[in-house]
Amino acid sequence: MSIIIRNGRLVDPKNGVDEKIDIFIDKGKVQKTGKNLKDKAGTEIDAEGKIVAPGLVDMHTHLREPGREDKETIETGARAAIAGGFTTVCAMPNTEPPCDTRALAEYIIEKAERTKLATVLPIGAITKGRKSEQLTEMAELREAGCAAFSDDGDSVKSAALMRRALEYASMLGALVISHCEDRDLAGDGVMNEGYWSTLLGMKPIPREAESLIVERDVCLAERADARLHIAHISTAESVEIVRRAKKQGLKISAEVTPHHFSLTDAELKSYDTAFKVNPPLRTEKDILALKKGLKDGTIDVIATDHAPHLENEKEMEFDHAPFGMTALETALSLSVENLLTEGLLDWPGLIRLLSVNPCRLLGYGRGSLEEGAVADVVVIDPSAKWVYEKEKVFSKATNSPFLGKKMTARVTDVIVSGRETLRNGQMKY
């Protein structure tokens, strides 16, 4: 069905467009853009007062399928993605079993296609079983459709093995995404080491558990002349390491989650396990460093690290509750609240971090609304006020500290490959 979006503010940073322009979509692609288009379409969307942008792309999502469909499925995760404006999500491989074979990668892609919702790109495991013992068949996984490689949830413990992975990935032209955590240092810690961990008597996770592995993997990437992406960066020291690497011309990129630039470790004084995440929430000083990194281009991407868990799991004692929070449906609003309203970014800058840059790093042909581009589109009402209510969550899980929070900016319409998936806030599938 053909679609025309009228009267919207088209924000297309890749092509330097930020003005009121109509878009005509047909046969899954953007056929025409321009002012006051006369074309007729099967569906017309009036985007007056709204932002029209390339669909958002999340480089870091946990969909739990296969193995933990009680927490989330590819379908429910894709539905939450659409509600949050994400037309594409990258599924991390720490499933049960992990995505370490061609068959599993193909299963994820096919299952997502059947949902007719968001596109799901599997991330292949670096090591078999994510055990840091033996590399996966990376070339085979790449052929099967894996967008990148990661052992997310764990670092590759062996530096020698990580170096080999970077070398192989470089030959394949693929990106390696590093979960930077020294498990020996982190131990059984549950929150950031500092004033609040001492005051609350909680087991601490030192900052060095992250920054030491960031430093290690940057050095290994330089040696291998490989592309390395630092997942969920959270400390000022890590930001500085990445900044220095970029100045040296290394192929290093990084992502940050909305919760890491929105919340500090002081939130844990409530002992609410919804705030228990990995890496842990840090300090106000770290948030300032993360925001500076976003503003000056040191940090390339905003990613959700959407991590659904069962309610009874999060209701355990703090030491035993799992790390992670759901994030697909709140990421855009939190970014608007903490980055746009503070004047750190404008809309083109935010769309670059949420769409253009993820596509560039993944070598994924999206992130643009030029004529001929695949029609992945999000329409956002920047002034909409809404409440993130438990009863209206699209994800299968509700482990979020933002439940009940008043939000600004909401996704109203989403188009994936020219197909309407969300219309006036209502899911089409």
ROKOLMAR-722214 format. One record per residue (C-alpha): residue in one letter; residue number from 0; x, y, z. Coordinates in nm, 3 decimals. Example, Ala and Ser with C-alpha at 12.3 -4.5 7.8 and 13.67 -1.06 7.14 Angstrom:
2
{"A", 0, {1.230, -0.450, 0.780}}
{"S", 1, {1.367, -0.106, 0.714}}
***
This chain:
429
{"M", 0, {0.000, 0.000, 0.000}}
{"S", 1, {0.125, 0.348, -0.083}}
{"I", 2, {0.163, 0.596, 0.203}}
{"I", 3, {0.210, 0.971, 0.205}}
{"I", 4, {0.327, 1.160, 0.513}}
{"R", 5, {0.233, 1.526, 0.495}}
{"N", 6, {0.327, 1.843, 0.686}}
{"G", 7, {0.596, 1.682, 0.904}}
{"R", 8, {0.938, 1.815, 0.994}}
{"L", 9, {1.168, 1.574, 0.811}}
{"V", 10, {1.488, 1.517, 1.010}}
{"D", 11, {1.734, 1.322, 0.792}}
{"P", 12, {2.083, 1.396, 0.928}}
{"K", 13, {2.261, 1.171, 0.679}}
{"N", 14, {2.146, 1.396, 0.397}}
{"G", 15, {2.153, 1.721, 0.591}}
{"V", 16, {1.774, 1.765, 0.574}}
{"D", 17, {1.579, 1.938, 0.851}}
{"E", 18, {1.268, 2.107, 0.709}}
{"K", 19, {0.897, 2.068, 0.646}}
{"I", 20, {0.874, 1.813, 0.363}}
{"D", 21, {0.621, 1.553, 0.249}}
{"I", 22, {0.724, 1.191, 0.184}}
{"F", 23, {0.561, 0.955, -0.066}}
{"I", 24, {0.619, 0.582, -0.001}}
{"D", 25, {0.534, 0.298, -0.236}}
{"K", 26, {0.662, -0.055, -0.301}}
{"G", 27, {0.853, -0.048, 0.027}}
{"K", 28, {1.068, 0.252, -0.060}}
{"V", 29, {1.072, 0.630, -0.045}}
{"Q", 30, {0.963, 0.724, -0.396}}
{"K", 31, {0.950, 1.101, -0.364}}
{"T", 32, {1.011, 1.382, -0.114}}
{"G", 33, {0.917, 1.746, -0.153}}
{"K", 34, {0.697, 2.031, -0.044}}
{"N", 35, {0.321, 2.000, -0.093}}
{"L", 36, {0.330, 1.675, -0.291}}
{"K", 37, {0.020, 1.623, -0.506}}
{"D", 38, {0.044, 1.243, -0.508}}
{"K", 39, {-0.249, 1.036, -0.383}}
{"A", 40, {-0.188, 0.736, -0.157}}
{"G", 41, {-0.377, 0.452, 0.004}}
{"T", 42, {-0.288, 0.591, 0.345}}
{"E", 43, {-0.223, 0.952, 0.437}}
{"I", 44, {-0.059, 1.056, 0.764}}
{"D", 45, {-0.084, 1.416, 0.880}}
{"A", 46, {0.241, 1.484, 1.067}}
{"E", 47, {0.176, 1.850, 1.143}}
{"G", 48, {0.387, 1.950, 1.444}}
{"K", 49, {0.571, 1.615, 1.442}}
{"I", 50, {0.919, 1.488, 1.366}}
{"V", 51, {0.952, 1.248, 1.072}}
{"A", 52, {1.280, 1.057, 1.079}}
{"P", 53, {1.454, 0.738, 0.968}}
{"G", 54, {1.347, 0.444, 1.185}}
{"L", 55, {1.550, 0.407, 1.503}}
{"V", 56, {1.803, 0.122, 1.523}}
{"D", 57, {1.897, -0.042, 1.853}}
{"M", 58, {2.239, -0.206, 1.850}}
{"H", 59, {2.184, -0.379, 2.184}}
{"T", 60, {1.865, -0.571, 2.264}}
{"H", 61, {1.803, -0.890, 2.462}}
{"L", 62, {1.506, -1.082, 2.319}}
{"R", 63, {1.561, -1.397, 2.532}}
{"E", 64, {1.443, -1.632, 2.254}}
{"P", 65, {1.541, -1.912, 2.228}}
{"G", 66, {1.546, -2.050, 2.580}}
{"R", 67, {1.374, -1.791, 2.799}}
{"E", 68, {1.049, -1.719, 2.620}}
{"D", 69, {0.891, -1.674, 2.963}}
{"K", 70, {1.079, -1.341, 2.984}}
{"E", 71, {1.049, -1.217, 2.626}}
{"T", 72, {1.002, -1.352, 2.275}}
{"I", 73, {1.112, -1.225, 1.938}}
{"E", 74, {0.752, -1.118, 1.875}}
{"T", 75, {0.692, -0.937, 2.206}}
{"G", 76, {1.035, -0.774, 2.189}}
{"A", 77, {0.972, -0.660, 1.831}}
{"R", 78, {0.636, -0.520, 1.941}}
{"A", 79, {0.804, -0.321, 2.221}}
{"A", 80, {1.062, -0.201, 1.969}}
{"I", 81, {0.792, -0.065, 1.738}}
{"A", 82, {0.623, 0.112, 2.031}}
{"G", 83, {0.955, 0.280, 2.105}}
{"G", 84, {1.019, 0.382, 1.743}}
{"F", 85, {1.279, 0.116, 1.666}}
{"T", 86, {1.233, -0.036, 1.322}}
{"T", 87, {1.542, -0.256, 1.365}}
{"V", 88, {1.694, -0.420, 1.673}}
{"C", 89, {2.009, -0.626, 1.713}}
{"A", 90, {1.949, -0.940, 1.920}}
{"M", 91, {2.236, -1.015, 2.154}}
{"P", 92, {2.354, -1.379, 2.162}}
{"N", 93, {2.330, -1.458, 2.533}}
{"T", 94, {2.027, -1.678, 2.478}}
{"E", 95, {1.989, -2.045, 2.574}}
{"P", 96, {2.151, -2.180, 2.359}}
{"P", 97, {2.362, -1.883, 2.244}}
{"C", 98, {2.353, -1.766, 1.883}}
{"D", 99, {2.672, -1.947, 1.783}}
{"T", 100, {2.552, -2.147, 1.480}}
{"R", 101, {2.416, -2.071, 1.135}}
{"A", 102, {2.092, -2.254, 1.214}}
{"L", 103, {2.018, -2.037, 1.516}}
{"A", 104, {2.098, -1.712, 1.335}}
{"E", 105, {1.866, -1.810, 1.051}}
{"Y", 106, {1.593, -1.909, 1.298}}
{"I", 107, {1.602, -1.564, 1.460}}
{"I", 108, {1.579, -1.385, 1.126}}
{"E", 109, {1.294, -1.603, 0.997}}
{"K", 110, {1.098, -1.582, 1.323}}
{"A", 111, {1.124, -1.201, 1.317}}
{"E", 112, {1.011, -1.183, 0.955}}
{"R", 113, {0.696, -1.376, 1.041}}
{"T", 114, {0.597, -1.119, 1.304}}
{"K", 115, {0.574, -0.839, 1.040}}
{"L", 116, {0.702, -0.601, 1.306}}
{"A", 117, {1.058, -0.474, 1.359}}
{"T", 118, {1.350, -0.621, 1.168}}
{"V", 119, {1.573, -0.830, 1.395}}
{"L", 120, {1.942, -0.866, 1.318}}
{"P", 121, {2.117, -1.142, 1.515}}
{"I", 122, {2.453, -1.071, 1.677}}
{"G", 123, {2.671, -1.382, 1.655}}
{"A", 124, {2.863, -1.510, 1.956}}
{"I", 125, {3.240, -1.463, 1.949}}
{"T", 126, {3.309, -1.791, 2.125}}
{"K", 127, {3.125, -2.122, 2.120}}
{"G", 128, {2.874, -2.135, 2.400}}
{"R", 129, {3.009, -1.793, 2.508}}
{"K", 130, {3.260, -1.989, 2.715}}
{"S", 131, {3.576, -1.799, 2.608}}
{"E", 132, {3.738, -2.125, 2.499}}
{"Q", 133, {3.701, -2.155, 2.122}}
{"L", 134, {3.601, -1.915, 1.846}}
{"T", 135, {3.274, -1.968, 1.661}}
{"E", 136, {3.261, -2.020, 1.284}}
{"M", 137, {3.253, -1.646, 1.231}}
{"A", 138, {3.248, -1.653, 0.850}}
{"E", 139, {2.952, -1.890, 0.854}}
{"L", 140, {2.764, -1.675, 1.103}}
{"R", 141, {2.833, -1.369, 0.892}}
{"E", 142, {2.695, -1.543, 0.584}}
{"A", 143, {2.385, -1.641, 0.780}}
{"G", 144, {2.308, -1.275, 0.847}}
{"C", 145, {2.480, -1.186, 1.176}}
{"A", 146, {2.532, -0.810, 1.188}}
{"A", 147, {2.827, -0.820, 1.431}}
{"F", 148, {2.993, -1.039, 1.694}}
{"S", 149, {2.980, -1.024, 2.073}}
{"D", 150, {2.983, -1.242, 2.383}}
{"D", 151, {2.767, -0.980, 2.553}}
{"G", 152, {2.689, -1.062, 2.912}}
{"D", 153, {3.056, -1.156, 2.948}}
{"S", 154, {3.391, -1.034, 2.827}}
{"V", 155, {3.610, -1.271, 2.629}}
{"K", 156, {3.829, -1.367, 2.920}}
{"S", 157, {4.138, -1.462, 2.720}}
{"A", 158, {4.321, -1.166, 2.564}}
{"A", 159, {4.481, -1.400, 2.310}}
{"L", 160, {4.141, -1.531, 2.203}}
{"M", 161, {3.999, -1.179, 2.182}}
{"R", 162, {4.290, -1.076, 1.962}}
{"R", 163, {4.221, -1.366, 1.725}}
{"A", 164, {3.852, -1.279, 1.717}}
{"L", 165, {3.935, -0.921, 1.622}}
{"E", 166, {4.169, -1.043, 1.348}}
{"Y", 167, {3.908, -1.277, 1.198}}
{"A", 168, {3.636, -1.014, 1.223}}
{"S", 169, {3.863, -0.767, 1.047}}
{"M", 170, {3.906, -1.007, 0.756}}
{"L", 171, {3.527, -1.036, 0.737}}
{"G", 172, {3.474, -0.662, 0.757}}
{"A", 173, {3.267, -0.718, 1.070}}
{"L", 174, {3.229, -0.523, 1.391}}
{"V", 175, {3.316, -0.674, 1.731}}
{"I", 176, {3.106, -0.552, 2.024}}
{"S", 177, {3.283, -0.581, 2.357}}
{"H", 178, {3.115, -0.627, 2.694}}
{"C", 179, {3.392, -0.472, 2.903}}
{"E", 180, {3.394, -0.629, 3.247}}
{"D", 181, {3.674, -0.796, 3.438}}
{"R", 182, {3.474, -1.061, 3.623}}
{"D", 183, {3.752, -1.124, 3.875}}
{"L", 184, {3.742, -0.757, 3.977}}
{"A", 185, {3.364, -0.730, 3.964}}
{"G", 186, {3.326, -1.046, 4.171}}
{"D", 187, {2.984, -1.074, 4.327}}
{"G", 188, {2.936, -0.697, 4.337}}
{"V", 189, {2.590, -0.553, 4.281}}
{"M", 190, {2.645, -0.176, 4.249}}
{"N", 191, {2.904, 0.091, 4.180}}
{"E", 192, {3.186, 0.110, 4.433}}
{"G", 193, {3.177, 0.443, 4.613}}
{"Y", 194, {2.996, 0.651, 4.871}}
{"W", 195, {2.658, 0.485, 4.827}}
{"S", 196, {2.784, 0.126, 4.828}}
{"T", 197, {2.965, 0.199, 5.154}}
{"L", 198, {2.666, 0.374, 5.311}}
{"L", 199, {2.421, 0.103, 5.203}}
{"G", 200, {2.649, -0.189, 5.284}}
{"M", 201, {2.616, -0.327, 4.931}}
{"K", 202, {2.877, -0.537, 4.755}}
{"P", 203, {3.075, -0.302, 4.528}}
{"I", 204, {3.181, -0.324, 4.162}}
{"P", 205, {3.498, -0.118, 4.108}}
{"R", 206, {3.511, 0.119, 3.811}}
{"E", 207, {3.832, -0.048, 3.699}}
{"A", 208, {3.637, -0.366, 3.621}}
{"E", 209, {3.515, -0.179, 3.312}}
{"S", 210, {3.801, 0.053, 3.222}}
{"L", 211, {4.073, -0.215, 3.235}}
{"I", 212, {3.894, -0.427, 2.972}}
{"V", 213, {3.817, -0.119, 2.761}}
{"E", 214, {4.191, -0.041, 2.762}}
{"R", 215, {4.281, -0.403, 2.687}}
{"D", 216, {4.042, -0.439, 2.396}}
{"V", 217, {4.135, -0.103, 2.244}}
{"C", 218, {4.500, -0.212, 2.246}}
{"L", 219, {4.408, -0.545, 2.086}}
{"A", 220, {4.196, -0.372, 1.820}}
{"E", 221, {4.487, -0.145, 1.735}}
{"R", 222, {4.714, -0.447, 1.696}}
{"A", 223, {4.460, -0.627, 1.475}}
{"D", 224, {4.361, -0.313, 1.281}}
{"A", 225, {4.003, -0.411, 1.362}}
{"R", 226, {3.676, -0.232, 1.430}}
{"L", 227, {3.580, -0.244, 1.798}}
{"H", 228, {3.259, -0.118, 1.957}}
{"I", 229, {3.239, -0.067, 2.334}}
{"A", 230, {2.899, -0.172, 2.468}}
{"H", 231, {2.712, 0.021, 2.743}}
{"I", 232, {3.001, 0.250, 2.839}}
{"S", 233, {2.946, 0.389, 3.189}}
{"T", 234, {3.255, 0.551, 3.344}}
{"A", 235, {3.443, 0.875, 3.285}}
{"E", 236, {3.767, 0.677, 3.256}}
{"S", 237, {3.626, 0.458, 2.979}}
{"V", 238, {3.502, 0.763, 2.787}}
{"E", 239, {3.850, 0.912, 2.804}}
{"I", 240, {4.010, 0.591, 2.674}}
{"V", 241, {3.775, 0.592, 2.374}}
{"R", 242, {3.834, 0.963, 2.314}}
{"R", 243, {4.210, 0.907, 2.311}}
{"A", 244, {4.177, 0.607, 2.078}}
{"K", 245, {3.971, 0.808, 1.831}}
{"K", 246, {4.227, 1.088, 1.831}}
{"Q", 247, {4.487, 0.827, 1.739}}
{"G", 248, {4.274, 0.726, 1.441}}
{"L", 249, {4.177, 0.383, 1.574}}
{"K", 250, {3.854, 0.217, 1.457}}
{"I", 251, {3.683, 0.246, 1.794}}
{"S", 252, {3.320, 0.333, 1.864}}
{"A", 253, {3.102, 0.327, 2.175}}
{"E", 254, {2.742, 0.325, 2.292}}
{"V", 255, {2.566, 0.447, 2.604}}
{"T", 256, {2.225, 0.355, 2.744}}
{"P", 257, {1.961, 0.610, 2.849}}
{"H", 258, {1.962, 0.480, 3.205}}
{"H", 259, {2.334, 0.542, 3.236}}
{"F", 260, {2.300, 0.909, 3.143}}
{"S", 261, {1.974, 0.950, 3.339}}
{"L", 262, {2.032, 0.784, 3.677}}
{"T", 263, {2.305, 0.771, 3.943}}
{"D", 264, {2.394, 0.510, 4.201}}
{"A", 265, {2.213, 0.722, 4.462}}
{"E", 266, {1.890, 0.564, 4.331}}
{"L", 267, {1.987, 0.239, 4.502}}
{"K", 268, {1.915, 0.388, 4.844}}
{"S", 269, {1.562, 0.260, 4.782}}
{"Y", 270, {1.698, -0.097, 4.752}}
{"D", 271, {1.472, -0.130, 4.446}}
{"T", 272, {1.614, -0.405, 4.223}}
{"A", 273, {1.473, -0.228, 3.915}}
{"F", 274, {1.784, -0.010, 3.943}}
{"K", 275, {2.020, -0.309, 3.943}}
{"V", 276, {2.193, -0.311, 3.605}}
{"N", 277, {2.525, -0.419, 3.459}}
{"P", 278, {2.736, -0.213, 3.428}}
{"P", 279, {2.600, -0.049, 3.741}}
{"L", 280, {2.462, 0.303, 3.765}}
{"R", 281, {2.752, 0.536, 3.832}}
{"T", 282, {2.799, 0.889, 3.973}}
{"E", 283, {2.699, 1.238, 3.867}}
{"K", 284, {3.057, 1.291, 3.749}}
{"D", 285, {3.024, 0.991, 3.518}}
{"I", 286, {2.693, 1.119, 3.379}}
{"L", 287, {2.858, 1.450, 3.295}}
{"A", 288, {3.139, 1.263, 3.116}}
{"L", 289, {2.888, 1.050, 2.923}}
{"K", 290, {2.693, 1.357, 2.814}}
{"K", 291, {3.010, 1.534, 2.709}}
{"G", 292, {3.107, 1.223, 2.512}}
{"L", 293, {2.771, 1.227, 2.333}}
{"K", 294, {2.802, 1.595, 2.254}}
{"D", 295, {3.158, 1.584, 2.116}}
{"G", 296, {3.118, 1.259, 1.921}}
{"T", 297, {3.329, 1.035, 2.145}}
{"I", 298, {3.019, 0.820, 2.202}}
{"D", 299, {2.857, 0.727, 1.871}}
{"V", 300, {2.534, 0.553, 1.965}}
{"I", 301, {2.248, 0.547, 2.214}}
{"A", 302, {2.149, 0.182, 2.268}}
{"T", 303, {1.887, 0.041, 2.504}}
{"D", 304, {2.040, -0.277, 2.650}}
{"H", 305, {1.676, -0.387, 2.685}}
{"A", 306, {1.695, -0.669, 2.942}}
{"P", 307, {1.358, -0.823, 3.036}}
{"H", 308, {1.321, -1.034, 3.351}}
{"L", 309, {1.036, -1.203, 3.535}}
{"E", 310, {0.867, -1.009, 3.812}}
{"N", 311, {0.938, -1.276, 4.072}}
{"E", 312, {1.308, -1.272, 3.978}}
{"K", 313, {1.335, -0.899, 4.039}}
{"E", 314, {1.150, -0.937, 4.369}}
{"M", 315, {1.437, -1.144, 4.511}}
{"E", 316, {1.687, -1.005, 4.762}}
{"F", 317, {1.913, -0.749, 4.597}}
{"D", 318, {2.218, -0.978, 4.591}}
{"H", 319, {2.027, -1.248, 4.404}}
{"A", 320, {1.808, -1.045, 4.166}}
{"P", 321, {1.927, -1.041, 3.802}}
{"F", 322, {2.087, -0.736, 3.643}}
{"G", 323, {1.896, -0.538, 3.382}}
{"M", 324, {1.587, -0.334, 3.297}}
{"T", 325, {1.346, -0.310, 3.005}}
{"A", 326, {1.421, -0.008, 2.790}}
{"L", 327, {1.288, -0.019, 2.433}}
{"E", 328, {0.972, 0.178, 2.506}}
{"T", 329, {1.134, 0.452, 2.717}}
{"A", 330, {1.467, 0.515, 2.540}}
{"L", 331, {1.348, 0.793, 2.311}}
{"S", 332, {1.164, 0.989, 2.581}}
{"L", 333, {1.454, 0.961, 2.826}}
{"S", 334, {1.690, 1.084, 2.556}}
{"V", 335, {1.467, 1.381, 2.482}}
{"E", 336, {1.435, 1.466, 2.851}}
{"N", 337, {1.802, 1.435, 2.940}}
{"L", 338, {1.972, 1.551, 2.620}}
{"L", 339, {1.740, 1.773, 2.416}}
{"T", 340, {1.571, 1.969, 2.693}}
{"E", 341, {1.913, 2.036, 2.847}}
{"G", 342, {2.038, 2.174, 2.513}}
{"L", 343, {2.313, 1.915, 2.472}}
{"L", 344, {2.171, 1.792, 2.141}}
{"D", 345, {1.915, 1.897, 1.881}}
{"W", 346, {1.682, 1.663, 1.690}}
{"P", 347, {1.929, 1.597, 1.405}}
{"G", 348, {2.196, 1.514, 1.662}}
{"L", 349, {1.966, 1.275, 1.848}}
{"I", 350, {1.851, 1.097, 1.530}}
{"R", 351, {2.215, 1.058, 1.429}}
{"L", 352, {2.285, 0.873, 1.755}}
{"L", 353, {1.970, 0.658, 1.738}}
{"S", 354, {1.963, 0.577, 1.368}}
{"V", 355, {2.236, 0.705, 1.136}}
{"N", 356, {2.539, 0.600, 1.340}}
{"P", 357, {2.415, 0.248, 1.429}}
{"C", 358, {2.351, 0.185, 1.058}}
{"R", 359, {2.695, 0.318, 0.963}}
{"L", 360, {2.874, 0.102, 1.218}}
{"L", 361, {2.681, -0.212, 1.124}}
{"G", 362, {2.710, -0.152, 0.749}}
{"Y", 363, {2.330, -0.164, 0.744}}
{"G", 364, {2.155, 0.010, 0.457}}
{"R", 365, {1.908, 0.213, 0.660}}
{"G", 366, {1.920, 0.544, 0.848}}
{"S", 367, {1.819, 0.764, 0.555}}
{"L", 368, {1.497, 0.885, 0.392}}
{"E", 369, {1.637, 0.994, 0.059}}
{"E", 370, {1.452, 0.896, -0.256}}
{"G", 371, {1.508, 0.526, -0.328}}
{"A", 372, {1.580, 0.438, 0.037}}
{"V", 373, {1.402, 0.153, 0.215}}
{"A", 374, {1.103, 0.313, 0.388}}
{"D", 375, {1.181, 0.261, 0.757}}
{"V", 376, {1.018, 0.566, 0.914}}
{"V", 377, {0.928, 0.689, 1.261}}
{"V", 378, {0.689, 0.977, 1.334}}
{"I", 379, {0.735, 1.141, 1.674}}
{"D", 380, {0.517, 1.391, 1.857}}
{"P", 381, {0.787, 1.589, 2.044}}
{"S", 382, {0.543, 1.768, 2.274}}
{"A", 383, {0.327, 1.469, 2.371}}
{"K", 384, {0.299, 1.402, 2.745}}
{"W", 385, {0.234, 1.046, 2.855}}
{"V", 386, {0.284, 0.810, 3.148}}
{"Y", 387, {0.474, 0.481, 3.119}}
{"E", 388, {0.208, 0.254, 3.269}}
{"K", 389, {0.257, -0.110, 3.357}}
{"E", 390, {-0.077, -0.211, 3.208}}
{"K", 391, {0.017, -0.064, 2.868}}
{"V", 392, {0.369, -0.205, 2.832}}
{"F", 393, {0.419, -0.396, 2.506}}
{"S", 394, {0.717, -0.595, 2.629}}
{"K", 395, {0.643, -0.922, 2.805}}
{"A", 396, {0.837, -0.788, 3.106}}
{"T", 397, {0.789, -0.477, 3.320}}
{"N", 398, {1.116, -0.457, 3.513}}
{"S", 399, {1.169, -0.083, 3.475}}
{"P", 400, {1.229, 0.187, 3.737}}
{"F", 401, {1.044, 0.430, 3.508}}
{"L", 402, {0.699, 0.275, 3.556}}
{"G", 403, {0.460, 0.555, 3.648}}
{"K", 404, {0.697, 0.822, 3.521}}
{"K", 405, {0.562, 1.114, 3.318}}
{"M", 406, {0.735, 1.120, 2.979}}
{"T", 407, {0.779, 1.377, 2.702}}
{"A", 408, {0.780, 1.290, 2.330}}
{"R", 409, {0.598, 0.986, 2.197}}
{"V", 410, {0.608, 0.773, 1.884}}
{"T", 411, {0.278, 0.794, 1.696}}
{"D", 412, {0.347, 0.613, 1.367}}
{"V", 413, {0.603, 0.357, 1.250}}
{"I", 414, {0.663, 0.220, 0.900}}
{"V", 415, {0.889, -0.079, 0.837}}
{"S", 416, {0.994, -0.147, 0.476}}
{"G", 417, {0.694, 0.051, 0.357}}
{"R", 418, {0.449, -0.137, 0.582}}
{"E", 419, {0.255, 0.041, 0.856}}
{"T", 420, {0.319, -0.124, 1.193}}
{"L", 421, {0.200, 0.156, 1.423}}
{"R", 422, {-0.071, 0.409, 1.333}}
{"N", 423, {-0.183, 0.687, 1.570}}
{"G", 424, {-0.029, 0.489, 1.856}}
{"Q", 425, {-0.217, 0.170, 1.770}}
{"M", 426, {-0.029, -0.150, 1.678}}
{"K", 427, {-0.128, -0.287, 1.338}}
{"Y", 428, {-0.016, -0.647, 1.397}}
***
